[in-house]
């Protein structure tokens, strides 16, 4: 698609909290989505295409897109793309009928396209979603918190979702319980081992020259809120972060 409807009011109401860099990245992501008419599957490749950082792209994917069938979907864009394809298909059928009007030869059959989804054609309902039992190594309280969190995002936990989380946890060398806590704490919809690796690399390179930088480094490296940390000064927090970095380098 080389054209799509753009509602300024809706866009501003949903993106007013973004920084200039995040806003530019999101616009490029939406343009690319419509242009290719396909969901995103590779976060790192997407970041290169829109000329932005891995972290910003990952954050925007979790906020404005839905991860389904191993790809990131934008529901509103999917509807517009489906409308476009249906209109294009209708034009092809009309042209075929005009060309064969008055002829004894039947028109050439066209490829069937899936119908536009409607609210009455949802593939699943709440009654068809089974409850996944608590995974091994995860407390029932944490698992219930995770289920409630996913429900709030309107993203049910299926066997396939759990299997992917287990796989990514193994790749990240993290217990599944830590993965679930990270998802909830950071407000993520899903989890990829590469995200943690990228964040760790970025965190290890972050300067600690100002109080704000120290807080940000603590938030990323320790996966905790610096406002709740019990330090007497930023100097103590900085020393704690440097000690953590030394430990990680020795382990690596």
C-alpha positions in Angstrom: 0.0 0.0 0.0 1.3 3.5 -0.9 -1.6 5.2 0.8 -3.4 4.8 4.2 -5.8 6.9 6.2 -4.1 9.0 8.9 -6.3 10.4 11.7 -4.3 13.2 13.3 -6.5 13.4 16.5 -6.3 9.7 17.2 -2.5 9.7 16.5 -1.8 12.6 18.9 -4.0 11.2 21.7 -2.0 7.9 21.6 1.5 9.2 21.0 1.7 12.5 22.9 3.9 10.8 25.6 6.5 9.7 23.1 9.9 11.5 22.7 10.8 13.0 19.3 13.0 10.0 18.5 10.3 7.6 19.5 7.6 9.5 17.5 9.8 9.4 14.4 10.6 5.8 14.8 6.9 4.9 15.3 5.9 6.8 12.1 8.6 5.0 10.1 7.4 1.6 11.5 3.8 2.3 10.5 4.8 3.5 7.1 6.9 0.3 6.6 4.1 -1.9 7.9 1.7 -0.5 5.3 4.2 -0.5 2.5 5.1 -4.2 3.0 1.6 -5.2 4.0 3.2 -7.7 6.4 3.7 -7.9 10.2 7.2 -7.6 11.7 9.2 -10.7 12.6 12.7 -9.6 13.3 13.2 -6.8 15.8 16.9 -6.2 15.1 16.3 -6.1 11.3 13.3 -3.7 11.8 15.5 -1.4 13.9 18.0 -1.1 11.1 15.3 -0.5 8.5 13.7 2.4 10.5 17.2 3.7 11.5 16.5 3.6 15.2 17.8 1.7 18.3 16.8 -1.8 19.2 15.5 -0.6 22.6 13.2 2.0 21.2 11.8 -0.3 18.5 11.3 -3.1 21.1 9.4 -0.6 23.4 7.2 0.6 20.6 6.4 -3.0 19.5 5.2 -3.8 23.0 3.1 -0.7 23.3 1.5 -0.4 19.9 1.6 -3.9 18.4 0.4 -7.4 19.3 2.6 -10.5 19.2 0.7 -13.3 17.5 1.8 -16.3 15.4 5.5 -15.4 15.8 5.0 -11.9 14.4 4.2 -8.4 15.6 0.8 -7.2 14.3 -0.8 -3.8 14.3 -4.5 -4.5 14.4 -5.7 -1.2 13.0 -3.2 -1.5 10.1 -4.3 -5.1 9.5 -7.9 -4.0 9.1 -6.9 -1.2 6.6 -4.7 -3.6 4.6 -7.5 -6.2 4.5 -9.9 -3.5 3.2 -7.4 -2.5 0.5 -6.9 -6.1 -0.6 -10.6 -6.7 -0.7 -11.1 -3.6 -2.8 -8.3 -4.5 -5.1 -9.8 -8.0 -5.5 -13.2 -6.6 -6.2 -11.7 -4.4 -8.9 -10.1 -7.4 -10.5 -13.3 -9.4 -10.5 -15.2 -6.4 -11.9 -12.7 -6.1 -14.7 -12.9 -9.8 -15.4 -16.7 -9.7 -15.7 -16.6 -6.7 -18.0 -14.1 -8.4 -20.3 -16.2 -11.5 -20.5 -19.6 -9.8 -20.7 -21.5 -11.1 -23.7 -19.1 -13.9 -24.2 -19.9 -17.6 -24.1 -16.6 -18.2 -22.3 -16.9 -18.1 -18.5 -14.6 -15.6 -16.8 -11.2 -16.8 -15.5 -11.5 -17.7 -11.9 -9.6 -15.5 -9.5 -7.7 -16.5 -6.4 -10.0 -16.6 -3.3 -9.2 -14.1 -0.6 -10.2 -14.5 3.0 -13.2 -12.5 4.0 -12.8 -9.4 6.1 -12.9 -10.3 9.8 -15.8 -9.1 11.8 -16.7 -9.1 15.5 -18.8 -12.2 14.8 -15.9 -14.1 13.3 -13.5 -14.1 16.2 -11.6 -17.4 16.0 -11.8 -17.8 19.7 -14.0 -16.9 22.6 -13.3 -16.8 26.3 -15.2 -20.1 26.7 -12.7 -21.8 24.3 -9.5 -20.7 26.1 -8.4 -23.3 28.6 -6.6 -22.4 31.8 -2.9 -23.3 31.7 -1.7 -24.9 34.9 1.2 -23.3 36.9 4.5 -24.2 35.3 7.2 -26.0 37.2 9.5 -23.6 39.2 6.9 -20.8 39.2 5.0 -19.9 42.3 1.2 -19.9 42.1 1.1 -16.3 43.2 3.4 -15.2 40.4 1.6 -17.3 37.8 -1.7 -15.8 38.9 -0.3 -12.3 38.7 1.0 -13.1 35.2 -2.4 -14.4 34.0 -4.1 -11.3 35.4 -1.5 -9.1 33.7 -2.0 -10.9 30.3 -5.7 -10.7 30.7 -5.5 -6.9 31.2 -3.6 -6.8 27.9 -6.3 -9.0 26.3 -3.6 -11.5 25.4 -4.6 -15.0 26.7 -1.8 -17.4 27.8 -1.9 -20.5 25.6 0.3 -23.6 25.4 2.1 -22.1 22.5 2.7 -18.8 24.3 4.1 -20.7 27.4 6.3 -22.9 25.2 7.8 -19.8 23.6 8.5 -18.2 26.9 10.2 -21.4 28.2 12.4 -21.5 25.1 13.4 -17.8 25.4 14.1 -18.2 29.1 16.5 -21.1 28.3 18.2 -19.0 25.6 18.5 -16.1 28.1 19.8 -18.5 30.8 17.1 -17.2 33.1 14.6 -19.1 35.3 11.1 -18.8 33.9 9.9 -17.1 37.1 12.5 -14.3 36.5 11.2 -14.0 32.9 7.6 -13.6 34.1 8.6 -11.0 36.7 10.6 -9.1 34.1 7.6 -9.0 31.7 5.3 -7.7 34.3 7.7 -5.2 35.8 8.7 -3.7 32.4 5.2 -3.8 31.0 6.2 -6.1 28.1 3.7 -8.3 26.2 6.2 -11.0 25.4 9.9 -11.8 26.0 12.9 -12.5 23.8 16.4 -13.5 25.0 18.0 -11.0 22.6 16.2 -8.1 24.4 17.9 -9.0 27.7 21.3 -9.4 26.0 20.9 -6.0 24.2 19.9 -4.3 27.4 22.8 -5.8 29.3 25.2 -4.6 26.7 23.7 -1.2 26.7 23.7 -1.0 30.5 27.4 -2.0 30.7 28.2 0.9 28.5 26.0 3.5 30.2 27.9 6.4 31.8 27.4 7.2 35.5 28.2 10.9 35.4 24.9 12.3 36.7 22.2 11.3 39.2 19.8 10.7 36.3 22.3 8.4 34.5 22.9 6.5 37.8 19.2 6.0 38.3 18.7 4.8 34.7 21.6 2.3 34.9 20.2 1.0 38.2 16.8 0.5 36.7 18.2 -1.4 33.7 21.0 -3.4 35.3 19.2 -4.3 38.6 15.7 -4.5 37.1 14.4 -2.4 40.0 12.9 1.0 40.7 15.7 3.3 42.0 13.1 5.3 44.0 12.6 2.2 46.2 16.4 1.5 46.6 17.8 1.9 50.1 21.0 3.9 49.5 22.1 6.9 51.5 23.5 8.7 48.4 23.9 8.4 44.7 27.6 7.6 45.4 26.5 4.4 47.1 24.1 3.5 44.3 26.9 4.1 41.7 29.3 1.9 43.7 26.7 -0.8 43.9 26.2 -0.7 40.1 30.0 -0.8 39.4 30.3 -3.8 41.7 27.5 -5.6 39.8 29.3 -4.9 36.5 32.5 -6.4 37.9 30.6 -9.5 39.0 29.0 -9.9 35.6 32.4 -9.5 33.8 34.0 -12.2 36.0 31.1 -14.6 35.3 31.3 -14.0 31.5 
